[in-house]
Amino acid sequence: MSGGAFEDYLTRWREAGPQRAVAWMFLHQDERIRYGALAALEHEWLKVLREVREPQVAAARLGWWREELQRGSHGQARHPLTQALFADTRAGAVPLASWLAPVDAAIIALTAAAPADFAAQCAAAAPLADAIADLESCIWFGIGTDSRRAARVILFAHLATRVRALAVEVEHGRSPLPMNLLARHGLTVQGSGRDSPLRRAALRDYAEALERDLSVAAKMPGPLTLFRTIGLWRDLGTLERAVRADDPLPALCAPAHGLRNALKTWRAARTWRRMAQTESNP
């Protein structure tokens, strides 16, 4: 395994979210390798789903990852991230089906129709969120961990990430906003890519729906990884501000900084360690 290449993937993942670098400080070296590699690997899968314009090209790249996971389960991994993960005792014990499920769900999502409404959008995103939640919960807390809360948090994190990337989504001919919301505000997909009072109203309505359901998910029982916990805080904070903002999009995209966030992350790390101990010793 190339140490330089492996570290490059971890660095790119950390730099994609400022709060991740703070969480990094509260992990031991072996945890950085295990959990960082998993997060960076998921980042690579989702990057294909979000950034590759042609579905056939995206499917081919995800197919390569599927083959790589199969090879990794037999000790033949080629990529720095899969090499690190399948060499880890805890990650290597996870069933192959749990590794393949997120990639399979991502491939199916490539050809999903534009959702008619928010409920349909959530239903379409659920298989990928469920699969990622199961994989993360297996590696962070142990096989068989209840991942239902994590799945809901991941689902809304996915939708929030898509709406933050509104310009890229529209450029690819997609809308992160459901079709009925566009129609309600007199917008087309292309029109939603331009700032206007109509777009701001549509984004405010969407942020309100996301914030409402994410708040419910946050109160569900069940463990969350450290990375998901800090992501949940960031999403709730930006969604709450977006609902009140004149222009919701900059509020949605605002990063989380400051000493207060560092203290919250420290507390979250302590909570995660207690949860991990509880889940591993039922």
Buried (B, 14 or more C-beta within 10 A) or exposed (E): BEEEEBEEBBEEBBEEBEBBEBBBEBBEEEBBBBBBBBBBBBBBBBBBBBEBEEEEEBBEBBEBBBEBBBBBBEEEBEBBBBBBBBBBEBBEEBEEEBBBBBBBBBBEBBEEEBBEEBEBBBEBBBBBBBBBBBBBBBBBBBEEBBBBBBBBBBBBBBBBBBBBBBEBBBEBEBBBBBBBBBEBBEBEBEBBBEEEEBBBBBBBBBBBBBBEBBBEBBEBEBBBBBBBBBBBBBBBBBBBBBBEBEBBBEBBEBEBEEEEBBEBBBEBBEBBEEBBEEBEEE
